């Protein structure tokens, strides 16, 4: 073979291998494949050798021969490593925890067979408990060992928040996400939470958290904060013993004489405080979850119940409990469902505030909003996220409010419309039952707006 032919064939073979390698790199290798390898690919974080070492460190944490104290110490070593690790190395930790700590399939199958054999017998209940005990994954024990560490809960909540965006494209992380959500639902049960009032006299660091986490109506200044914590206002948050200075969720409340129809006076820093002796209505105008890592763990129902009970003890005259809520999904939904010419009419109408109550454009927009809130559901739940929250807690749609939020955010979300959800304490269970049957609880005045 001539040198030229040899060179041509060698180049062709190299190119072919490179193309195959490119196709392989398009699909990420599992941790099992990487652990068996010897070379790291460009898109991967840790080398196979370092990945094996990290896996060994994680396995050492759940070693059944070590004590809880020693397991916690080993967990701290991993926490310290993670704090300095680059993004690719952190992702490898997530993948190892998700893929390499599954329940033993043989043990699981045996436990399932024993459970099936006990069905219909007096041993069925005990067999079910034994089944759950025997199928606990090492992943759950790993999370428990992390939680025993003083910084463990904070570490895991932050870590879950960090990998949430990656879930959209890498379903290999789903097992870890589901396991953490399950564990957090237990650790952050309402029985372990403390309801605390946040006031102007609270530590500055806590008030700063209020500014940082406010998700509904942005806080513009310290004067804005002071207004929201004034004498006619209340702000409450749920706190966990392992996160003592971090509100998990907080609610801002205005104590006034009637159900609010606009957010503007509630956020008016120059307005005089309302007379608490005449206040009969509590308006929940902002509820913010603060920890993305606790997604899927519900606090809202318990928070509202606890706040209502607390307010009733302090202000026995309060009779009405309602919200003034945004409709964040309305305008996006209208863009998909409302006629194009109608959308153009709303966009070209100029200041919507100036439209009289009898104006057809105003009636049409309110009608479409009533339809959106009152009938649009997905998987048996209201489509709008805020409606889903309040209706799921037993509230009903009470009133639609025109030009209630003229801010740029309010216009972008809903043409400035807002909605009141009423918490009738005697009908919460009834409303939940209605919702479970696919019927959205709604006041007749809102039903009358339907197109």
VOLOKOL-632076 format. One record per residue (C-alpha): y, x, z; residue in one letter. Coordinates in steps of 0.5 Angstrom, whole numbers, plus 500, padded with zeros to 3 digits. Example, Ala and Ser with C-alpha at 12.3 -4.5 7.8 and 13.67 -1.06 7.14 Angstrom:
2
<rec Y="491" X="525" Z="516" resn="a"/>
<rec Y="498" X="527" Z="514" resn="s"/>
***
This chain:
451
<rec Y="500" X="500" Z="500" resn="x"/>
<rec Y="507" X="503" Z="498" resn="x"/>
<rec Y="512" X="504" Z="503" resn="x"/>
<rec Y="516" X="499" Z="500" resn="x"/>
<rec Y="511" X="493" Z="500" resn="x"/>
<rec Y="509" X="495" Z="507" resn="x"/>
<rec Y="516" X="494" Z="509" resn="x"/>
<rec Y="517" X="488" Z="506" resn="x"/>
<rec Y="511" X="485" Z="509" resn="x"/>
<rec Y="513" X="487" Z="516" resn="x"/>
<rec Y="520" X="484" Z="515" resn="x"/>
<rec Y="517" X="477" Z="513" resn="x"/>
<rec Y="512" X="478" Z="519" resn="x"/>
<rec Y="518" X="479" Z="524" resn="x"/>
<rec Y="522" X="473" Z="521" resn="x"/>
<rec Y="516" X="469" Z="521" resn="x"/>
<rec Y="515" X="470" Z="529" resn="x"/>
<rec Y="522" X="470" Z="530" resn="x"/>
<rec Y="522" X="463" Z="527" resn="x"/>
<rec Y="516" X="461" Z="531" resn="x"/>
<rec Y="520" X="463" Z="537" resn="x"/>
<rec Y="526" X="459" Z="536" resn="x"/>
<rec Y="522" X="453" Z="535" resn="x"/>
<rec Y="518" X="455" Z="542" resn="x"/>
<rec Y="525" X="456" Z="545" resn="x"/>
<rec Y="527" X="449" Z="543" resn="x"/>
<rec Y="523" X="446" Z="548" resn="x"/>
<rec Y="524" X="449" Z="555" resn="x"/>
<rec Y="517" X="452" Z="558" resn="x"/>
<rec Y="515" X="449" Z="564" resn="x"/>
<rec Y="515" X="453" Z="571" resn="x"/>
<rec Y="507" X="454" Z="570" resn="x"/>
<rec Y="508" X="457" Z="564" resn="x"/>
<rec Y="514" X="462" Z="566" resn="x"/>
<rec Y="510" X="463" Z="572" resn="x"/>
<rec Y="504" X="466" Z="568" resn="x"/>
<rec Y="509" X="470" Z="563" resn="x"/>
<rec Y="511" X="477" Z="564" resn="x"/>
<rec Y="518" X="476" Z="560" resn="x"/>
<rec Y="524" X="472" Z="561" resn="x"/>
<rec Y="527" X="468" Z="555" resn="x"/>
<rec Y="534" X="468" Z="554" resn="x"/>
<rec Y="535" X="461" Z="556" resn="x"/>
<rec Y="532" X="462" Z="562" resn="x"/>
<rec Y="534" X="464" Z="569" resn="x"/>
<rec Y="530" X="468" Z="573" resn="x"/>
<rec Y="525" X="473" Z="570" resn="x"/>
<rec Y="517" X="471" Z="571" resn="x"/>
<rec Y="517" X="476" Z="577" resn="x"/>
<rec Y="523" X="473" Z="581" resn="x"/>
<rec Y="520" X="466" Z="580" resn="x"/>
<rec Y="514" X="468" Z="583" resn="x"/>
<rec Y="517" X="471" Z="589" resn="x"/>
<rec Y="522" X="465" Z="590" resn="x"/>
<rec Y="516" X="460" Z="589" resn="x"/>
<rec Y="512" X="464" Z="595" resn="x"/>
<rec Y="519" X="464" Z="599" resn="x"/>
<rec Y="518" X="456" Z="598" resn="x"/>
<rec Y="511" X="456" Z="600" resn="x"/>
<rec Y="512" X="460" Z="606" resn="x"/>
<rec Y="517" X="455" Z="609" resn="x"/>
<rec Y="511" X="450" Z="609" resn="x"/>
<rec Y="506" X="454" Z="611" resn="x"/>
<rec Y="502" X="450" Z="616" resn="x"/>
<rec Y="501" X="456" Z="620" resn="x"/>
<rec Y="508" X="457" Z="622" resn="x"/>
<rec Y="512" X="453" Z="627" resn="x"/>
<rec Y="518" X="449" Z="625" resn="x"/>
<rec Y="522" X="454" Z="628" resn="x"/>
<rec Y="520" X="459" Z="624" resn="x"/>
<rec Y="520" X="454" Z="618" resn="x"/>
<rec Y="527" X="453" Z="619" resn="x"/>
<rec Y="528" X="460" Z="619" resn="x"/>
<rec Y="525" X="461" Z="613" resn="x"/>
<rec Y="529" X="455" Z="610" resn="x"/>
<rec Y="535" X="459" Z="612" resn="x"/>
<rec Y="534" X="465" Z="608" resn="x"/>
<rec Y="533" X="461" Z="602" resn="x"/>
<rec Y="539" X="457" Z="603" resn="x"/>
<rec Y="543" X="464" Z="604" resn="x"/>
<rec Y="540" X="466" Z="597" resn="x"/>
<rec Y="542" X="459" Z="594" resn="x"/>
<rec Y="549" X="460" Z="596" resn="x"/>
<rec Y="550" X="467" Z="592" resn="x"/>
<rec Y="545" X="465" Z="586" resn="x"/>
<rec Y="548" X="464" Z="579" resn="x"/>
<rec Y="547" X="457" Z="576" resn="x"/>
<rec Y="541" X="459" Z="572" resn="x"/>
<rec Y="537" X="461" Z="578" resn="x"/>
<rec Y="539" X="455" Z="582" resn="x"/>
<rec Y="536" X="451" Z="577" resn="x"/>
<rec Y="530" X="455" Z="577" resn="x"/>
<rec Y="530" X="453" Z="585" resn="x"/>
<rec Y="530" X="445" Z="583" resn="x"/>
<rec Y="525" X="446" Z="578" resn="x"/>
<rec Y="520" X="449" Z="583" resn="x"/>
<rec Y="521" X="444" Z="588" resn="x"/>
<rec Y="520" X="439" Z="583" resn="x"/>
<rec Y="514" X="441" Z="579" resn="x"/>
<rec Y="510" X="446" Z="584" resn="x"/>
<rec Y="510" X="441" Z="590" resn="x"/>
<rec Y="506" X="435" Z="588" resn="x"/>
<rec Y="501" X="432" Z="592" resn="x"/>
<rec Y="494" X="434" Z="591" resn="x"/>
<rec Y="491" X="430" Z="585" resn="x"/>
<rec Y="484" X="430" Z="588" resn="x"/>
<rec Y="486" X="428" Z="595" resn="x"/>
<rec Y="490" X="423" Z="592" resn="x"/>
<rec Y="485" X="420" Z="588" resn="x"/>
<rec Y="480" X="420" Z="594" resn="x"/>
<rec Y="485" X="417" Z="598" resn="x"/>
<rec Y="486" X="411" Z="593" resn="x"/>
<rec Y="479" X="410" Z="593" resn="x"/>
<rec Y="478" X="409" Z="600" resn="x"/>
<rec Y="484" X="404" Z="600" resn="x"/>
<rec Y="481" X="400" Z="595" resn="x"/>
<rec Y="474" X="400" Z="599" resn="x"/>
<rec Y="478" X="397" Z="605" resn="x"/>
<rec Y="481" X="392" Z="601" resn="x"/>
<rec Y="480" X="385" Z="604" resn="x"/>
<rec Y="477" X="388" Z="611" resn="x"/>
<rec Y="479" X="389" Z="618" resn="x"/>
<rec Y="481" X="396" Z="616" resn="x"/>
<rec Y="485" X="395" Z="610" resn="x"/>
<rec Y="492" X="396" Z="614" resn="x"/>
<rec Y="490" X="402" Z="618" resn="x"/>
<rec Y="487" X="405" Z="611" resn="x"/>
<rec Y="494" X="403" Z="608" resn="x"/>
<rec Y="497" X="408" Z="613" resn="x"/>
<rec Y="492" X="413" Z="612" resn="x"/>
<rec Y="493" X="413" Z="605" resn="x"/>
<rec Y="500" X="414" Z="605" resn="x"/>
<rec Y="499" X="420" Z="610" resn="x"/>
<rec Y="494" X="423" Z="606" resn="x"/>
<rec Y="498" X="423" Z="600" resn="x"/>
<rec Y="505" X="426" Z="602" resn="x"/>
<rec Y="507" X="431" Z="598" resn="x"/>
<rec Y="508" X="438" Z="600" resn="x"/>
<rec Y="515" X="437" Z="597" resn="x"/>
<rec Y="517" X="432" Z="602" resn="x"/>
<rec Y="514" X="437" Z="607" resn="x"/>
<rec Y="519" X="442" Z="604" resn="x"/>
<rec Y="525" X="438" Z="605" resn="x"/>
<rec Y="523" X="436" Z="612" resn="x"/>
<rec Y="523" X="443" Z="614" resn="x"/>
<rec Y="530" X="444" Z="610" resn="x"/>
<rec Y="533" X="438" Z="615" resn="x"/>
<rec Y="530" X="442" Z="621" resn="x"/>
<rec Y="536" X="447" Z="620" resn="x"/>
<rec Y="543" X="446" Z="622" resn="x"/>
<rec Y="546" X="447" Z="615" resn="x"/>
<rec Y="540" X="444" Z="612" resn="x"/>
<rec Y="542" X="437" Z="611" resn="x"/>
<rec Y="549" X="439" Z="608" resn="x"/>
<rec Y="545" X="444" Z="604" resn="x"/>
<rec Y="541" X="438" Z="601" resn="x"/>
<rec Y="546" X="433" Z="600" resn="x"/>
<rec Y="550" X="438" Z="596" resn="x"/>
<rec Y="544" X="441" Z="592" resn="x"/>
<rec Y="542" X="434" Z="590" resn="x"/>
<rec Y="550" X="432" Z="588" resn="x"/>
<rec Y="550" X="439" Z="584" resn="x"/>
<rec Y="544" X="437" Z="579" resn="x"/>
<rec Y="545" X="430" Z="578" resn="x"/>
<rec Y="549" X="432" Z="571" resn="x"/>
<rec Y="542" X="436" Z="569" resn="x"/>
<rec Y="538" X="430" Z="570" resn="x"/>
<rec Y="541" X="426" Z="564" resn="x"/>
<rec Y="538" X="432" Z="559" resn="x"/>
<rec Y="532" X="435" Z="564" resn="x"/>
<rec Y="527" X="429" Z="566" resn="x"/>
<rec Y="523" X="435" Z="570" resn="x"/>
<rec Y="528" X="434" Z="576" resn="x"/>
<rec Y="526" X="427" Z="576" resn="x"/>
<rec Y="521" X="428" Z="582" resn="x"/>
<rec Y="525" X="432" Z="586" resn="x"/>
<rec Y="531" X="427" Z="585" resn="x"/>
<rec Y="527" X="421" Z="587" resn="x"/>
<rec Y="524" X="425" Z="593" resn="x"/>
<rec Y="530" X="426" Z="596" resn="x"/>
<rec Y="533" X="419" Z="595" resn="x"/>
<rec Y="527" X="417" Z="599" resn="x"/>
<rec Y="528" X="422" Z="604" resn="x"/>
<rec Y="536" X="421" Z="605" resn="x"/>
<rec Y="535" X="413" Z="605" resn="x"/>
<rec Y="531" X="415" Z="612" resn="x"/>
<rec Y="535" X="420" Z="614" resn="x"/>
<rec Y="542" X="416" Z="613" resn="x"/>
<rec Y="539" X="409" Z="616" resn="x"/>
<rec Y="545" X="405" Z="619" resn="x"/>
<rec Y="541" X="406" Z="625" resn="x"/>
<rec Y="543" X="413" Z="625" resn="x"/>
<rec Y="550" X="412" Z="623" resn="x"/>
<rec Y="557" X="412" Z="627" resn="x"/>
<rec Y="563" X="407" Z="625" resn="x"/>
<rec Y="569" X="411" Z="627" resn="x"/>
<rec Y="576" X="409" Z="625" resn="x"/>
<rec Y="581" X="414" Z="621" resn="x"/>
<rec Y="588" X="413" Z="623" resn="x"/>
<rec Y="594" X="417" Z="623" resn="x"/>
<rec Y="592" X="420" Z="630" resn="x"/>
<rec Y="586" X="423" Z="627" resn="x"/>
<rec Y="585" X="430" Z="626" resn="x"/>
<rec Y="589" X="433" Z="619" resn="x"/>
<rec Y="582" X="435" Z="616" resn="x"/>
<rec Y="579" X="428" Z="617" resn="x"/>
<rec Y="586" X="425" Z="614" resn="x"/>
<rec Y="585" X="430" Z="608" resn="x"/>
<rec Y="578" X="428" Z="607" resn="x"/>
<rec Y="581" X="421" Z="606" resn="x"/>
<rec Y="586" X="423" Z="600" resn="x"/>
<rec Y="580" X="428" Z="597" resn="x"/>
<rec Y="575" X="422" Z="597" resn="x"/>
<rec Y="579" X="416" Z="595" resn="x"/>
<rec Y="576" X="413" Z="589" resn="x"/>
<rec Y="580" X="406" Z="587" resn="x"/>
<rec Y="587" X="407" Z="588" resn="x"/>
<rec Y="589" X="415" Z="588" resn="x"/>
<rec Y="593" X="417" Z="594" resn="x"/>
<rec Y="600" X="420" Z="591" resn="x"/>
<rec Y="603" X="423" Z="598" resn="x"/>
<rec Y="603" X="423" Z="605" resn="x"/>
<rec Y="607" X="417" Z="606" resn="x"/>
<rec Y="602" X="414" Z="602" resn="x"/>
<rec Y="597" X="416" Z="607" resn="x"/>
<rec Y="601" X="414" Z="613" resn="x"/>
<rec Y="602" X="407" Z="609" resn="x"/>
<rec Y="595" X="406" Z="609" resn="x"/>
<rec Y="594" X="408" Z="616" resn="x"/>
<rec Y="600" X="404" Z="619" resn="x"/>
<rec Y="599" X="399" Z="624" resn="x"/>
<rec Y="598" X="393" Z="620" resn="x"/>
<rec Y="592" X="397" Z="617" resn="x"/>
<rec Y="585" X="399" Z="619" resn="x"/>
<rec Y="581" X="405" Z="616" resn="x"/>
<rec Y="573" X="406" Z="618" resn="x"/>
<rec Y="568" X="410" Z="616" resn="x"/>
<rec Y="561" X="411" Z="617" resn="x"/>
<rec Y="559" X="418" Z="620" resn="x"/>
<rec Y="552" X="422" Z="621" resn="x"/>
<rec Y="551" X="427" Z="626" resn="x"/>
<rec Y="549" X="432" Z="621" resn="x"/>
<rec Y="555" X="431" Z="618" resn="x"/>
<rec Y="560" X="430" Z="623" resn="x"/>
<rec Y="567" X="431" Z="620" resn="x"/>
<rec Y="565" X="428" Z="613" resn="x"/>
<rec Y="565" X="420" Z="612" resn="x"/>
<rec Y="560" X="418" Z="608" resn="x"/>
<rec Y="563" X="412" Z="606" resn="x"/>
<rec Y="570" X="409" Z="608" resn="x"/>
<rec Y="574" X="402" Z="607" resn="x"/>
<rec Y="581" X="401" Z="607" resn="x"/>
<rec Y="583" X="394" Z="610" resn="x"/>
<rec Y="590" X="390" Z="610" resn="x"/>
<rec Y="591" X="385" Z="615" resn="x"/>
<rec Y="596" X="380" Z="612" resn="x"/>
<rec Y="596" X="372" Z="612" resn="x"/>
<rec Y="593" X="370" Z="606" resn="x"/>
<rec Y="588" X="373" Z="600" resn="x"/>
<rec Y="592" X="378" Z="597" resn="x"/>
<rec Y="593" X="377" Z="589" resn="x"/>
<rec Y="596" X="384" Z="587" resn="x"/>
<rec Y="595" X="391" Z="590" resn="x"/>
<rec Y="603" X="393" Z="589" resn="x"/>
<rec Y="605" X="390" Z="595" resn="x"/>
<rec Y="599" X="393" Z="599" resn="x"/>
<rec Y="601" X="400" Z="596" resn="x"/>
<rec Y="608" X="399" Z="597" resn="x"/>
<rec Y="610" X="405" Z="602" resn="x"/>
<rec Y="617" X="402" Z="604" resn="x"/>
<rec Y="614" X="395" Z="606" resn="x"/>
<rec Y="615" X="393" Z="613" resn="x"/>
<rec Y="608" X="392" Z="617" resn="x"/>
<rec Y="606" X="385" Z="617" resn="x"/>
<rec Y="606" X="382" Z="624" resn="x"/>
<rec Y="599" X="382" Z="627" resn="x"/>
<rec Y="600" X="376" Z="631" resn="x"/>
<rec Y="600" X="372" Z="625" resn="x"/>
<rec Y="595" X="376" Z="621" resn="x"/>
<rec Y="589" X="371" Z="619" resn="x"/>
<rec Y="586" X="375" Z="613" resn="x"/>
<rec Y="583" X="382" Z="612" resn="x"/>
<rec Y="583" X="384" Z="605" resn="x"/>
<rec Y="578" X="390" Z="603" resn="x"/>
<rec Y="582" X="393" Z="598" resn="x"/>
<rec Y="579" X="400" Z="597" resn="x"/>
<rec Y="571" X="402" Z="599" resn="x"/>
<rec Y="570" X="409" Z="597" resn="x"/>
<rec Y="563" X="413" Z="597" resn="x"/>
<rec Y="564" X="420" Z="598" resn="x"/>
<rec Y="558" X="424" Z="597" resn="x"/>
<rec Y="555" X="424" Z="590" resn="x"/>
<rec Y="548" X="427" Z="593" resn="x"/>
<rec Y="547" X="420" Z="597" resn="x"/>
<rec Y="547" X="416" Z="590" resn="x"/>
<rec Y="542" X="411" Z="591" resn="x"/>
<rec Y="543" X="410" Z="599" resn="x"/>
<rec Y="546" X="404" Z="600" resn="x"/>
<rec Y="551" X="404" Z="606" resn="x"/>
<rec Y="556" X="398" Z="604" resn="x"/>
<rec Y="553" X="392" Z="606" resn="x"/>
<rec Y="552" X="395" Z="613" resn="x"/>
<rec Y="559" X="398" Z="613" resn="x"/>
<rec Y="562" X="391" Z="611" resn="x"/>
<rec Y="558" X="387" Z="617" resn="x"/>
<rec Y="560" X="393" Z="622" resn="x"/>
<rec Y="568" X="393" Z="620" resn="x"/>
<rec Y="568" X="385" Z="620" resn="x"/>
<rec Y="565" X="385" Z="627" resn="x"/>
<rec Y="570" X="390" Z="630" resn="x"/>
<rec Y="576" X="387" Z="627" resn="x"/>
<rec Y="574" X="380" Z="630" resn="x"/>
<rec Y="573" X="383" Z="637" resn="x"/>
<rec Y="580" X="386" Z="636" resn="x"/>
<rec Y="583" X="380" Z="632" resn="x"/>
<rec Y="580" X="374" Z="634" resn="x"/>
<rec Y="585" X="370" Z="629" resn="x"/>
<rec Y="582" X="373" Z="623" resn="x"/>
<rec Y="578" X="368" Z="619" resn="x"/>
<rec Y="578" X="370" Z="612" resn="x"/>
<rec Y="575" X="376" Z="610" resn="x"/>
<rec Y="576" X="378" Z="602" resn="x"/>
<rec Y="577" X="384" Z="597" resn="x"/>
<rec Y="582" X="385" Z="592" resn="x"/>
<rec Y="578" X="389" Z="587" resn="x"/>
<rec Y="578" X="392" Z="581" resn="x"/>
<rec Y="574" X="390" Z="575" resn="x"/>
<rec Y="572" X="397" Z="572" resn="x"/>
<rec Y="568" X="395" Z="566" resn="x"/>
<rec Y="572" X="389" Z="563" resn="x"/>
<rec Y="576" X="393" Z="558" resn="x"/>
<rec Y="570" X="397" Z="555" resn="x"/>
<rec Y="566" X="390" Z="555" resn="x"/>
<rec Y="571" X="387" Z="551" resn="x"/>
<rec Y="572" X="392" Z="546" resn="x"/>
<rec Y="564" X="391" Z="544" resn="x"/>
<rec Y="564" X="383" Z="545" resn="x"/>
<rec Y="571" X="380" Z="544" resn="x"/>
<rec Y="574" X="379" Z="537" resn="x"/>
<rec Y="578" X="384" Z="534" resn="x"/>
<rec Y="584" X="380" Z="532" resn="x"/>
<rec Y="584" X="378" Z="540" resn="x"/>
<rec Y="584" X="385" Z="542" resn="x"/>
<rec Y="589" X="387" Z="538" resn="x"/>
<rec Y="593" X="381" Z="540" resn="x"/>
<rec Y="593" X="383" Z="547" resn="x"/>
<rec Y="594" X="390" Z="545" resn="x"/>
<rec Y="600" X="388" Z="541" resn="x"/>
<rec Y="603" X="383" Z="546" resn="x"/>
<rec Y="608" X="388" Z="550" resn="x"/>
<rec Y="608" X="387" Z="557" resn="x"/>
<rec Y="603" X="382" Z="559" resn="x"/>
<rec Y="606" X="381" Z="566" resn="x"/>
<rec Y="611" X="377" Z="562" resn="x"/>
<rec Y="606" X="372" Z="559" resn="x"/>
<rec Y="607" X="365" Z="562" resn="x"/>
<rec Y="601" X="362" Z="566" resn="x"/>
<rec Y="600" X="357" Z="560" resn="x"/>
<rec Y="600" X="362" Z="554" resn="x"/>
<rec Y="594" X="362" Z="550" resn="x"/>
<rec Y="593" X="369" Z="550" resn="x"/>
<rec Y="593" X="369" Z="558" resn="x"/>
<rec Y="588" X="364" Z="558" resn="x"/>
<rec Y="584" X="367" Z="553" resn="x"/>
<rec Y="584" X="374" Z="557" resn="x"/>
<rec Y="582" X="370" Z="564" resn="x"/>
<rec Y="577" X="366" Z="560" resn="x"/>
<rec Y="573" X="373" Z="558" resn="x"/>
<rec Y="574" X="376" Z="564" resn="x"/>
<rec Y="571" X="370" Z="568" resn="x"/>
<rec Y="565" X="370" Z="563" resn="x"/>
<rec Y="564" X="378" Z="564" resn="x"/>
<rec Y="564" X="377" Z="572" resn="x"/>
<rec Y="560" X="370" Z="572" resn="x"/>
<rec Y="555" X="371" Z="567" resn="x"/>
<rec Y="554" X="378" Z="564" resn="x"/>
<rec Y="548" X="381" Z="568" resn="x"/>
<rec Y="543" X="387" Z="567" resn="x"/>
<rec Y="536" X="388" Z="570" resn="x"/>
<rec Y="538" X="382" Z="574" resn="x"/>
<rec Y="544" X="385" Z="577" resn="x"/>
<rec Y="551" X="384" Z="575" resn="x"/>
<rec Y="554" X="388" Z="570" resn="x"/>
<rec Y="560" X="390" Z="573" resn="x"/>
<rec Y="559" X="396" Z="578" resn="x"/>
<rec Y="564" X="393" Z="583" resn="x"/>
<rec Y="561" X="386" Z="582" resn="x"/>
<rec Y="554" X="389" Z="583" resn="x"/>
<rec Y="556" X="392" Z="590" resn="x"/>
<rec Y="560" X="386" Z="593" resn="x"/>
<rec Y="555" X="380" Z="590" resn="x"/>
<rec Y="549" X="384" Z="592" resn="x"/>
<rec Y="552" X="384" Z="599" resn="x"/>
<rec Y="553" X="376" Z="599" resn="x"/>
<rec Y="560" X="375" Z="597" resn="x"/>
<rec Y="562" X="370" Z="592" resn="x"/>
<rec Y="567" X="371" Z="586" resn="x"/>
<rec Y="573" X="367" Z="589" resn="x"/>
<rec Y="579" X="368" Z="584" resn="x"/>
<rec Y="582" X="372" Z="578" resn="x"/>
<rec Y="589" X="375" Z="579" resn="x"/>
<rec Y="594" X="376" Z="573" resn="x"/>
<rec Y="598" X="383" Z="573" resn="x"/>
<rec Y="595" X="385" Z="580" resn="x"/>
<rec Y="594" X="392" Z="578" resn="x"/>
<rec Y="600" X="395" Z="573" resn="x"/>
<rec Y="598" X="402" Z="574" resn="x"/>
<rec Y="595" X="406" Z="568" resn="x"/>
<rec Y="588" X="406" Z="571" resn="x"/>
<rec Y="589" X="398" Z="572" resn="x"/>
<rec Y="591" X="397" Z="565" resn="x"/>
<rec Y="586" X="402" Z="562" resn="x"/>
<rec Y="580" X="398" Z="566" resn="x"/>
<rec Y="582" X="391" Z="566" resn="x"/>
<rec Y="589" X="390" Z="563" resn="x"/>
<rec Y="591" X="389" Z="570" resn="x"/>
<rec Y="587" X="384" Z="572" resn="x"/>
<rec Y="584" X="384" Z="579" resn="x"/>
<rec Y="579" X="380" Z="583" resn="x"/>
<rec Y="578" X="377" Z="590" resn="x"/>
<rec Y="571" X="377" Z="593" resn="x"/>
<rec Y="570" X="372" Z="599" resn="x"/>
<rec Y="566" X="374" Z="604" resn="x"/>
<rec Y="564" X="367" Z="607" resn="x"/>
<rec Y="560" X="370" Z="613" resn="x"/>
<rec Y="556" X="363" Z="614" resn="x"/>
<rec Y="554" X="363" Z="606" resn="x"/>
<rec Y="552" X="371" Z="605" resn="x"/>
<rec Y="545" X="369" Z="605" resn="x"/>
<rec Y="545" X="363" Z="601" resn="x"/>
<rec Y="549" X="367" Z="596" resn="x"/>
<rec Y="544" X="373" Z="596" resn="x"/>
<rec Y="539" X="368" Z="594" resn="x"/>
<rec Y="543" X="365" Z="589" resn="x"/>
<rec Y="544" X="372" Z="586" resn="x"/>
<rec Y="536" X="373" Z="586" resn="x"/>
<rec Y="535" X="367" Z="582" resn="x"/>
<rec Y="540" X="370" Z="577" resn="x"/>
<rec Y="546" X="365" Z="579" resn="x"/>
<rec Y="552" X="369" Z="580" resn="x"/>
<rec Y="556" X="365" Z="586" resn="x"/>
<rec Y="563" X="363" Z="584" resn="x"/>
<rec Y="569" X="359" Z="586" resn="x"/>
<rec Y="570" X="353" Z="582" resn="x"/>
<rec Y="577" X="355" Z="580" resn="x"/>
<rec Y="574" X="361" Z="576" resn="x"/>
<rec Y="568" X="357" Z="573" resn="x"/>
<rec Y="574" X="353" Z="570" resn="x"/>
<rec Y="577" X="359" Z="566" resn="x"/>
<rec Y="570" X="360" Z="562" resn="x"/>
<rec Y="571" X="360" Z="555" resn="x"/>
***
